[in-house]
């Protein structure tokens, strides 16, 4: 076993990194990356013809860089090297410094493949923790958090200068992922209430947005109003008179809007972030403004169809939308104080590759599939694809004459979990944006739907109809496959069914692009930046009332700590009134901590009655 590849594969298997060993032994190639011989006789690396390592002596270059960097670095610091390249920098670090732990991330799988095939990196593999691909950013941040390193002393993050040539955003992404765990991050936290809808397409998005804010280190709560959907349906059946039904639903909307105000005040929110279809009435927005609370709406709708926006958009402090800069100008012309283009995204914790069982593959798999509602254009379009192994999933296909043989489960609504399985099991996912008037592809389509990002995040291959904003998100032909009409769609179906390896390559590139640029964490980071630049909102120090902070304050009182942990996640902000409400809803005898909190709450209420607070 003498070749570098064999030594590296053996070391990778010994570390349990079988997927990296498989990458090393694969035939992964990249036209943009090339191994060349340096003047000193060792391998060097170029990207689009530009040198990533020294073309004279890359080993000496790496050693000099490390010696200079490490002069002021404390002993025993943990080190993260962003960019493996051919391994020279990481090896130099091991020779010069003894770090507690050395982490190395290479975002480009092609470079990692070349390194593992070109140089003996077995010692580096044995001593360091190696991460490859865009998934590595997430895994590295999680490992730092779980190991406790990020909560002790900050790791030293060194960016290989050449990383800017081919992955310029990677260090920023890593910093974002780690922001919530690094010392001092409390000072960057905002208190945010996410206001979700009662029903509709943005229900799941509420949790994605909330998780993204949490990942960025903010105090956030989701107000999930989906429990009121059954009540809404009931109210809609109480009268045959349309005006009466409208009055009832309007009263419900006002009530839910008032609930948003009450919740925002309860958690001392600085921002209420409304998702489209959430009950943001004029009265609600005025009440929040009177309390000094900033309001933002993410209008993830087609403005042409959801034509209610002119009545409410001007009342928000900031109005985010998905239809490009042209619509930003339209909003401004309609009195919106601040409008900002913010496309949708994917949540890699939800939308991800899955290892399906044979039963799941049989249940959800097919040559072609589509998940979504039965809009007019989709009913017409899919009638022309019935000669393929096609499965249609989703609701509102009742009038889809001729498609019942391929409609799954009588057209029921499909859960997010099942949707991800369908994406993974399907050879070609047909992603046709909805239209109420086009026969197939909408010639005027602009925004990119969530399904585009979600499919890509799953590493699933998709054919998506042409959209004017799509090329800004993905490179057609390399990161995504695009069709302009039915004939082109059929042609591409035949091509990719016959060339699955090409489809898989595009799917992998699409997933890499999503993880790099198009997650909800990326979007919410941008939203916070825009909010802070255009409103008076500013990050504030923590009040000390999160679950994590109160658990820490409990010290050796294990019973109190366990009770606090049972209330919510570590970042959840607590008030005495909130804790008391939770206790009152419980059953059985009171524990010691519960009795003490109820007693403290009574003291506070009495003090408020007497004007002592």
C-alpha positions as CSV (number, residue, x, y, z in Angstrom):
1,X,0.0,0.0,0.0
2,X,2.3,2.7,-1.3
3,X,0.2,5.2,-3.3
4,X,-1.0,8.4,-1.6
5,X,-4.6,7.4,-2.4
6,X,-4.3,4.0,-0.7
7,X,-2.7,5.5,2.4
8,X,-5.4,8.2,2.6
9,X,-8.3,5.9,2.1
10,X,-6.9,3.6,4.9
11,X,-6.6,6.5,7.3
12,X,-10.1,7.8,6.4
13,X,-11.6,4.4,7.1
14,X,-9.8,4.2,10.4
15,X,-11.4,7.5,11.4
16,X,-14.8,6.2,10.3
17,X,-15.0,8.7,7.4
18,X,-16.2,6.2,4.9
19,X,-18.0,8.9,2.8
20,X,-14.7,10.8,2.4
21,X,-13.0,7.6,1.4
22,X,-15.6,7.0,-1.2
23,X,-15.1,10.5,-2.5
24,X,-11.4,9.9,-2.7
25,X,-11.9,6.7,-4.7
26,X,-14.5,8.3,-7.0
27,X,-13.9,9.7,-10.5
28,X,-14.8,13.2,-9.4
29,X,-13.3,15.8,-11.8
30,X,-13.3,19.5,-12.4
31,X,-12.2,21.3,-15.6
32,X,-11.3,24.4,-13.5
33,X,-8.9,22.7,-11.1
34,X,-5.5,21.2,-12.2
35,X,-2.5,19.8,-10.3
36,X,0.8,21.1,-11.7
37,X,4.4,20.6,-10.6
38,X,6.0,23.4,-8.7
39,X,9.7,24.4,-9.2
40,X,10.6,22.5,-6.0
41,X,9.3,19.3,-7.5
42,X,6.2,18.9,-5.4
43,X,2.6,19.2,-6.6
44,X,0.9,22.6,-6.7
45,X,-2.7,23.6,-7.6
46,X,-4.3,26.0,-10.1
47,X,-7.9,27.2,-10.5
48,X,-8.9,28.6,-13.9
49,X,-5.2,28.8,-14.5
50,X,-4.5,30.9,-11.4
51,X,-2.1,29.5,-8.8
52,X,-3.7,28.5,-5.5
53,X,-0.4,27.4,-4.0
54,X,3.1,28.8,-4.7
55,X,4.4,27.5,-8.1
56,X,7.9,27.7,-6.7
57,X,7.8,26.1,-3.3
58,X,4.4,25.6,-1.7
59,X,5.8,23.8,1.4
60,X,8.0,26.8,2.3
61,X,5.2,29.2,1.5
62,X,2.9,27.4,4.0
63,X,5.5,27.2,6.7
64,X,6.3,30.9,6.5
65,X,2.6,31.8,6.6
66,X,2.0,29.7,9.7
67,X,5.1,31.0,11.5
68,X,4.0,34.6,11.0
69,X,0.4,33.9,12.0
70,X,1.2,32.0,15.1
71,X,3.5,34.6,16.7
72,X,0.7,36.2,18.7
73,X,-1.6,33.2,19.0
74,X,-1.9,31.8,22.6
75,X,-0.8,28.3,23.2
76,X,-3.3,25.5,23.1
77,X,-5.7,27.6,21.0
78,X,-8.1,25.5,18.8
79,X,-7.6,26.2,15.1
80,X,-9.9,26.1,12.1
81,X,-8.2,26.2,8.7
82,X,-10.7,27.2,6.0
83,X,-9.3,25.7,2.8
84,X,-7.4,22.4,2.6
85,X,-6.0,22.8,-0.9
86,X,-3.3,20.2,-1.2
87,X,-2.8,20.1,2.6
88,X,0.4,22.2,2.9
89,X,-1.0,24.8,5.3
90,X,-2.6,22.3,7.6
91,X,0.6,20.2,7.7
92,X,2.7,23.3,8.4
93,X,0.5,24.1,11.3
94,X,0.9,20.7,12.8
95,X,4.7,21.1,12.6
96,X,4.8,24.5,14.2
97,X,2.0,24.5,16.8
98,X,0.3,22.1,19.1
99,X,-3.3,23.1,19.0
100,X,-5.9,21.3,21.3
101,X,-7.7,20.4,18.1
102,X,-7.2,21.2,14.5
103,X,-10.2,21.5,12.2
104,X,-9.8,21.7,8.4
105,X,-12.6,22.4,6.0
106,X,-12.4,22.2,2.2
107,X,-15.7,23.4,0.6
108,X,-14.8,22.2,-2.9
109,X,-15.2,18.4,-3.3
110,X,-13.1,18.5,-6.5
111,X,-10.1,20.0,-4.7
112,X,-10.5,17.5,-1.8
113,X,-10.6,14.6,-4.3
114,X,-7.4,15.9,-6.0
115,X,-5.6,16.3,-2.6
116,X,-6.5,12.8,-1.5
117,X,-5.3,11.4,-4.8
118,X,-2.1,13.4,-5.1
119,X,-0.5,13.7,-1.7
120,X,-0.1,11.4,1.4
121,X,-2.2,13.2,3.9
122,X,-2.6,10.2,6.3
123,X,-0.9,12.0,9.2
124,X,-3.2,15.0,8.8
125,X,-6.2,12.8,8.6
126,X,-5.2,11.0,11.8
127,X,-4.5,14.3,13.8
128,X,-7.1,16.7,12.5
129,X,-10.8,16.7,11.9
130,X,-11.6,17.1,8.2
131,X,-14.8,18.5,6.6
132,X,-15.5,18.5,2.9
133,X,-18.2,20.2,0.9
134,X,-20.9,22.7,1.8
135,X,-22.3,20.2,4.4
136,X,-19.0,20.7,6.2
137,X,-19.9,24.2,7.2
138,X,-22.9,23.0,9.1
139,X,-21.1,20.0,10.5
140,X,-18.1,22.0,11.7
141,X,-20.2,24.6,13.4
142,X,-22.3,21.9,15.1
143,X,-19.2,20.0,16.2
144,X,-17.6,23.1,17.7
145,X,-20.8,23.8,19.6
146,X,-21.3,20.3,20.9
147,X,-17.6,19.9,21.9
148,X,-17.9,23.0,24.0
149,X,-14.9,24.7,22.3
150,X,-16.9,27.6,21.0
151,X,-18.4,28.2,24.5
152,X,-15.0,28.3,26.1
153,X,-12.3,30.2,24.2
154,X,-12.9,31.3,20.6
155,X,-11.2,29.0,18.1
156,X,-8.7,30.7,15.8
157,X,-10.1,30.7,12.3
158,X,-7.5,31.0,9.5
159,X,-8.6,31.5,6.0
160,X,-6.3,30.2,3.3
161,X,-5.9,33.3,1.1
162,X,-6.6,31.3,-2.1
163,X,-10.0,30.3,-0.9
164,X,-11.2,33.6,-2.1
165,X,-10.6,32.5,-5.7
166,X,-13.2,29.7,-5.7
167,X,-15.3,30.0,-2.5
168,X,-15.2,33.6,-1.3
169,X,-18.2,33.3,1.0
170,X,-17.2,30.2,3.0
171,X,-15.6,32.0,5.9
172,X,-18.5,34.3,6.3
173,X,-20.9,31.3,6.3
174,X,-18.9,29.7,9.0
175,X,-18.9,32.8,11.1
176,X,-22.7,33.0,10.8
177,X,-23.1,29.4,11.8
178,X,-20.9,29.9,14.9
179,X,-22.2,33.3,15.8
180,X,-24.7,32.0,18.3
181,X,-22.1,30.0,20.2
182,X,-19.1,32.3,20.4
183,X,-18.4,34.4,23.6
184,X,-20.1,37.8,23.5
185,X,-22.8,36.8,21.1
186,X,-25.4,37.9,23.6
187,X,-24.7,41.5,22.6
188,X,-25.8,40.8,19.1
189,X,-29.2,39.3,20.0
190,X,-32.6,40.8,19.0
191,X,-36.0,39.8,20.4
192,X,-38.1,38.6,17.5
193,X,-41.6,37.4,17.3
194,X,-42.4,35.4,14.1
195,X,-46.1,35.8,13.2
196,X,-47.3,32.8,11.2
197,X,-50.6,32.3,9.2
198,X,-53.6,30.3,10.1
199,X,-53.3,28.2,7.0
200,X,-51.7,28.2,3.6
201,X,-48.4,27.7,1.9
202,X,-46.3,29.7,4.4
203,X,-47.2,27.5,7.4
204,X,-44.0,25.4,7.3
205,X,-42.0,28.5,6.5
206,X,-42.7,29.9,9.9
207,X,-40.6,27.2,11.5
208,X,-37.8,27.6,8.9
209,X,-37.6,31.3,9.6
210,X,-37.7,30.8,13.4
211,X,-34.9,28.2,13.2
212,X,-32.8,30.5,11.1
213,X,-33.2,33.4,13.6
214,X,-32.2,31.0,16.4
215,X,-29.2,29.8,14.4
216,X,-28.1,33.5,14.1
217,X,-28.2,33.8,17.8
218,X,-31.4,35.8,18.3
219,X,-34.1,35.4,20.9
220,X,-37.1,34.3,18.8
221,X,-40.6,32.8,19.3
222,X,-43.0,31.5,16.6
223,X,-46.7,32.4,17.1
224,X,-48.2,29.4,15.3
225,X,-51.9,30.1,14.6
226,X,-52.6,26.9,12.7
227,X,-54.7,25.6,15.5
228,X,-57.3,28.2,14.5
229,X,-57.8,26.7,11.1
230,X,-60.6,24.4,12.1
231,X,-62.4,27.3,13.8
232,X,-62.0,29.4,10.6
233,X,-63.6,26.6,8.6
234,X,-66.4,26.3,11.1
235,X,-67.1,30.1,11.0
236,X,-67.3,29.9,7.2
237,X,-70.1,27.4,7.4
238,X,-72.4,29.2,9.9
239,X,-74.3,31.3,7.4
240,X,-75.4,31.2,3.8
241,X,-75.1,34.9,3.7
242,X,-71.7,35.9,2.3
243,X,-71.6,39.2,4.2
244,X,-72.2,37.5,7.5
245,X,-69.4,35.0,6.9
246,X,-67.1,37.8,6.0
247,X,-67.9,39.6,9.2
248,X,-67.2,36.5,11.3
249,X,-63.9,35.9,9.6
250,X,-63.0,39.5,9.9
251,X,-63.7,39.4,13.7
252,X,-61.4,36.3,13.9
253,X,-58.7,38.1,12.1
254,X,-58.9,41.1,14.4
255,X,-58.8,38.8,17.4
256,X,-55.7,37.0,16.1
257,X,-54.1,40.3,15.3
258,X,-54.7,41.5,18.9
259,X,-53.0,38.2,20.0
260,X,-49.9,39.2,18.1
261,X,-49.7,42.5,20.0
262,X,-50.2,40.7,23.3
263,X,-47.5,38.2,22.6
264,X,-45.1,40.8,21.3
265,X,-45.5,42.8,24.5
266,X,-45.2,39.7,26.6
267,X,-41.8,38.8,25.3
268,X,-40.7,42.4,24.8
269,X,-40.2,41.9,21.1
270,X,-38.2,44.4,19.2
271,X,-39.4,43.1,15.8
272,X,-42.5,41.3,14.7
273,X,-41.7,39.4,11.5
274,X,-44.9,38.6,9.6
275,X,-45.1,35.9,7.0
276,X,-47.6,36.3,4.1
277,X,-51.1,35.4,5.1
278,X,-50.5,36.2,8.8
279,X,-53.2,38.4,10.4
280,X,-51.4,41.7,10.1
281,X,-54.3,44.1,10.1
282,X,-54.0,47.9,10.1
283,X,-55.1,47.9,13.7
284,X,-52.5,45.4,14.6
285,X,-49.7,47.3,12.9
286,X,-50.7,50.6,14.5
287,X,-50.8,49.0,18.0
288,X,-47.3,47.5,17.5
289,X,-46.0,50.9,16.2
290,X,-47.5,52.6,19.3
291,X,-45.5,50.2,21.4
292,X,-42.3,51.1,19.6
293,X,-42.1,47.6,18.0
294,X,-40.7,47.4,14.5
295,X,-42.8,45.4,11.9
296,X,-41.7,43.6,8.8
297,X,-43.6,41.5,6.3
298,X,-42.1,38.8,4.1
299,X,-44.5,38.8,1.1
300,X,-43.8,35.4,-0.4
301,X,-46.7,35.7,-2.9
302,X,-47.2,36.6,-6.5
303,X,-48.3,40.2,-6.3
304,X,-50.5,39.8,-9.4
305,X,-52.6,37.2,-7.7
306,X,-52.4,38.3,-4.1
307,X,-53.6,41.7,-4.9
308,X,-54.4,42.7,-1.3
309,X,-50.9,44.0,-0.8
310,X,-51.6,47.7,-1.6
311,X,-54.0,47.9,1.4
312,X,-51.4,46.8,4.0
313,X,-47.9,47.2,2.6
314,X,-47.5,50.9,3.5
315,X,-48.2,50.1,7.1
316,X,-45.1,48.0,7.6
317,X,-41.8,49.4,8.6
318,X,-40.2,47.1,6.1
319,X,-41.7,45.0,3.3
320,X,-39.7,42.1,2.0
321,X,-40.8,40.5,-1.3
322,X,-39.7,37.9,-3.9
323,X,-40.2,39.6,-7.2
324,X,-37.1,41.5,-8.0
325,X,-36.1,45.2,-8.1
326,X,-38.9,46.1,-10.5
327,X,-41.5,45.3,-7.8
328,X,-39.4,47.2,-5.2
329,X,-40.1,50.4,-7.3
330,X,-43.8,49.6,-7.6
331,X,-44.0,49.2,-3.8
332,X,-42.2,52.5,-3.3
333,X,-44.6,54.2,-5.7
334,X,-47.5,52.9,-3.6
335,X,-46.2,54.5,-0.4
336,X,-44.1,51.7,1.1
337,X,-41.4,53.3,3.2
338,X,-38.8,50.5,2.7
339,X,-39.1,47.6,0.4
340,X,-36.4,44.9,-0.2
341,X,-36.1,42.0,-2.6
342,X,-35.6,38.8,-0.5
343,X,-36.0,35.4,-2.3
344,X,-37.2,32.3,-0.6
345,X,-34.8,29.5,0.4
346,X,-34.4,26.0,1.9
347,X,-33.8,24.6,5.3
348,X,-30.9,22.0,5.1
349,X,-32.0,20.5,8.4
350,X,-35.3,19.6,6.7
351,X,-34.6,19.5,3.0
352,X,-31.7,17.0,2.7
353,X,-30.6,13.8,1.0
354,X,-32.1,10.7,2.6
355,X,-31.3,7.0,2.6
356,X,-34.6,5.5,1.7
357,X,-35.7,1.9,2.4
358,X,-36.8,-0.3,-0.5
359,X,-40.4,0.1,0.7
360,X,-40.1,3.9,0.7
361,X,-38.5,3.9,-2.8
362,X,-41.4,1.8,-4.1
363,X,-44.0,4.0,-2.4
364,X,-42.6,7.4,-3.3
365,X,-40.4,6.7,-6.3
366,X,-41.1,7.1,-10.0
367,X,-39.4,8.4,-13.2
368,X,-41.2,11.7,-13.0
369,X,-43.2,13.4,-10.2
370,X,-44.6,16.7,-9.2
371,X,-45.6,17.8,-5.7
372,X,-48.0,20.8,-5.5
373,X,-51.5,22.0,-6.0
374,X,-53.5,21.4,-9.2
375,X,-53.3,24.9,-10.8
376,X,-54.8,25.4,-14.3
377,X,-51.4,25.3,-16.1
378,X,-50.3,22.1,-14.3
379,X,-53.6,20.3,-15.2
380,X,-53.0,21.0,-18.9
381,X,-49.2,20.4,-18.9
382,X,-49.2,17.0,-17.2
383,X,-51.8,15.6,-19.5
384,X,-48.9,15.5,-22.0
385,X,-46.6,13.4,-19.9
386,X,-48.9,10.4,-19.2
387,X,-46.7,8.1,-21.3
388,X,-44.0,8.3,-18.6
389,X,-44.0,6.7,-15.2
390,X,-45.5,9.8,-13.6
391,X,-46.8,10.4,-10.1
392,X,-48.7,13.6,-9.0
393,X,-48.9,14.5,-5.4
394,X,-50.9,17.2,-3.6
395,X,-54.3,18.7,-3.3
396,X,-56.8,20.7,-5.4
397,X,-56.7,18.3,-8.4
398,X,-60.4,17.6,-8.3
399,X,-61.1,19.1,-11.7
400,X,-58.0,17.5,-13.3
401,X,-59.9,15.3,-15.8
402,X,-57.6,12.6,-17.2
403,X,-55.0,12.8,-14.5
404,X,-56.7,10.7,-11.8
405,X,-54.7,7.6,-12.8
406,X,-51.5,9.2,-11.7
407,X,-52.8,11.3,-8.8
408,X,-51.6,9.8,-5.6
409,X,-53.7,9.1,-2.4
410,X,-56.9,10.8,-3.9
411,X,-55.2,14.2,-3.9
412,X,-54.6,14.7,-0.2
413,X,-52.2,17.3,1.2
414,X,-48.7,15.9,1.5
415,X,-46.6,16.6,4.6
416,X,-43.2,18.1,4.5
417,X,-41.6,14.9,5.6
418,X,-43.3,12.9,2.8
419,X,-42.4,15.6,0.3
420,X,-38.7,15.3,1.1
421,X,-39.0,11.5,0.6
422,X,-40.7,12.0,-2.8
423,X,-38.0,14.4,-3.9
424,X,-35.3,11.9,-3.0
425,X,-37.1,8.9,-4.5
426,X,-37.9,10.5,-7.9
427,X,-35.5,10.4,-10.9
428,X,-36.7,13.6,-12.4
429,X,-38.8,16.1,-10.3
430,X,-40.8,18.3,-12.6
431,X,-41.0,21.8,-11.0
432,X,-43.6,23.8,-12.9
433,X,-44.5,27.1,-11.3
434,X,-48.2,27.7,-10.9
435,X,-50.2,29.9,-13.2
436,X,-54.0,30.5,-13.5
437,X,-53.9,31.5,-17.2
438,X,-50.9,30.0,-19.0
439,X,-51.3,26.6,-20.7
440,X,-47.9,25.5,-19.3
441,X,-44.9,27.7,-18.7
442,X,-45.8,31.2,-17.7
443,X,-43.9,33.5,-20.2
444,X,-44.0,36.3,-17.7
445,X,-42.8,34.3,-14.6
446,X,-40.3,36.1,-12.5
447,X,-39.9,34.9,-8.8
448,X,-38.5,31.5,-7.9
449,X,-40.7,29.2,-5.8
450,X,-39.6,27.5,-2.5
451,X,-39.7,24.1,-4.3
452,X,-36.7,25.0,-6.5
453,X,-34.5,25.5,-3.4
454,X,-35.9,22.6,-1.5
455,X,-35.4,20.1,-4.3
456,X,-31.8,21.3,-4.8
457,X,-31.1,21.1,-1.0
458,X,-32.2,17.5,-1.1
459,X,-29.7,16.8,-3.8
460,X,-32.6,15.8,-6.0
461,X,-32.6,16.3,-9.8
462,X,-35.3,18.7,-11.1
463,X,-36.5,20.2,-14.4
464,X,-37.8,23.7,-13.6
465,X,-39.6,26.1,-16.0
466,X,-37.8,29.2,-17.0
467,X,-38.1,32.2,-14.7
468,X,-36.6,35.6,-15.2
469,X,-34.9,35.6,-11.8
470,X,-33.7,32.0,-11.8
471,X,-30.3,32.5,-13.4
472,X,-29.4,34.8,-10.5
473,X,-29.9,31.8,-8.2
474,X,-28.5,28.9,-10.1
475,X,-26.3,28.5,-13.2
476,X,-28.6,26.8,-15.8
477,X,-27.1,23.6,-17.2
478,X,-24.6,23.2,-14.4
479,X,-26.5,23.7,-11.2
480,X,-30.1,23.3,-12.5
481,X,-31.9,22.1,-15.7
482,X,-34.4,24.5,-17.2
483,X,-37.1,24.2,-19.9
484,X,-39.0,26.9,-21.7
485,X,-42.0,24.9,-23.0
486,X,-43.5,21.5,-23.2
487,X,-41.4,20.3,-26.2
488,X,-38.2,21.2,-24.5
489,X,-39.3,19.6,-21.2
490,X,-40.0,16.3,-23.1
491,X,-36.6,16.5,-24.8
492,X,-34.8,17.0,-21.5
493,X,-36.7,14.2,-19.8
494,X,-35.5,11.8,-22.5
495,X,-32.0,13.1,-22.3
496,X,-31.6,12.9,-18.5
497,X,-33.4,9.5,-18.2
498,X,-30.8,8.2,-20.6
499,X,-27.9,10.1,-18.8
500,X,-28.5,9.7,-15.1
501,X,-24.8,10.4,-14.2
502,X,-25.2,13.9,-15.8
503,X,-28.4,14.5,-13.9
504,X,-26.7,13.5,-10.6
505,X,-23.8,15.8,-11.3
506,X,-26.2,18.8,-11.8
507,X,-28.2,17.8,-8.6
508,X,-25.0,17.7,-6.6
509,X,-23.9,21.1,-7.9
510,X,-27.4,22.5,-7.1
511,X,-27.2,21.3,-3.5
512,X,-23.8,22.8,-3.1
513,X,-25.1,26.2,-4.4
514,X,-28.1,26.1,-2.0
515,X,-25.9,25.4,1.0
516,X,-23.5,28.1,0.0
517,X,-26.1,30.9,-0.9
518,X,-29.7,30.0,-0.4
519,X,-30.6,28.8,3.1
520,X,-33.1,30.5,5.4
521,X,-30.1,31.5,7.6
522,X,-28.7,33.4,4.6
523,X,-32.0,35.1,4.1
524,X,-32.7,36.0,7.7
525,X,-29.1,37.4,8.1
526,X,-29.9,39.7,5.2
527,X,-33.3,40.6,6.7
528,X,-31.7,41.6,10.0
529,X,-29.0,43.6,8.2
530,X,-31.6,45.5,6.2
531,X,-33.8,46.1,9.3
532,X,-30.9,47.5,11.2
533,X,-29.8,49.8,8.4
534,X,-33.3,51.2,7.7
535,X,-34.9,51.4,11.1
536,X,-33.9,52.5,14.6
537,X,-33.7,48.9,15.8
538,X,-30.4,47.8,17.3
539,X,-29.1,44.6,18.9
540,X,-29.3,44.6,22.7
541,X,-27.6,42.7,25.5
542,X,-29.4,39.7,26.8
543,X,-31.7,40.3,29.8
544,X,-30.5,37.2,31.5
545,X,-33.9,35.6,31.2
546,X,-33.3,32.9,28.6
547,X,-33.6,29.2,29.6
548,X,-29.9,28.7,29.2
549,X,-29.0,31.8,31.3
550,X,-31.5,30.8,34.1
551,X,-30.2,27.2,34.1
552,X,-26.7,28.5,34.5
553,X,-27.9,30.8,37.3
554,X,-29.4,27.7,39.0
555,X,-25.9,26.5,39.8
556,X,-26.0,23.2,41.8
557,X,-29.8,23.2,42.2
558,X,-30.4,20.2,39.9
559,X,-34.1,20.2,40.5
560,X,-34.5,23.8,39.5
561,X,-32.3,23.4,36.5
562,X,-34.3,20.4,35.2
563,X,-37.5,22.3,35.7
564,X,-36.2,25.2,33.6
565,X,-34.9,23.0,30.9
566,X,-38.4,21.4,30.6
567,X,-40.0,24.8,29.7
568,X,-38.3,25.3,26.3
569,X,-35.2,25.4,24.2
570,X,-32.0,27.1,25.5
571,X,-32.7,30.4,23.7
572,X,-36.3,30.8,24.8
573,X,-36.9,34.0,26.8
574,X,-38.9,33.6,30.0
575,X,-40.9,36.0,32.1
576,X,-42.2,35.3,35.6
577,X,-45.8,35.5,34.3
578,X,-45.0,33.1,31.4
579,X,-43.5,30.5,33.8
580,X,-46.5,30.8,36.1
581,X,-48.9,30.2,33.2
582,X,-47.0,27.1,32.2
583,X,-47.2,25.8,35.8
584,X,-50.9,26.4,36.1
585,X,-51.6,24.4,32.9
586,X,-49.8,21.4,34.4
587,X,-51.3,18.5,36.4
588,X,-50.4,16.8,39.6
589,X,-48.7,18.0,42.8
590,X,-46.4,21.0,42.6
591,X,-42.7,20.5,42.7
592,X,-40.6,22.8,44.9
593,X,-39.5,25.0,42.0
594,X,-43.1,25.3,40.7
595,X,-44.4,26.3,44.1
596,X,-41.6,29.0,44.5
597,X,-42.3,30.5,41.0
598,X,-46.0,30.7,41.7
599,X,-45.3,32.4,45.0
600,X,-42.9,34.9,43.4
601,X,-45.6,35.6,40.8
602,X,-48.2,36.3,43.5
603,X,-45.7,38.8,45.1
604,X,-45.2,40.5,41.8
605,X,-49.0,40.8,41.2
606,X,-49.6,42.3,44.7
607,X,-46.7,44.8,44.2
608,X,-48.3,45.9,40.9
609,X,-51.7,46.4,42.6
610,X,-50.1,48.6,45.1
611,X,-48.1,50.6,42.6
612,X,-44.7,49.3,43.9
613,X,-43.3,48.3,40.6
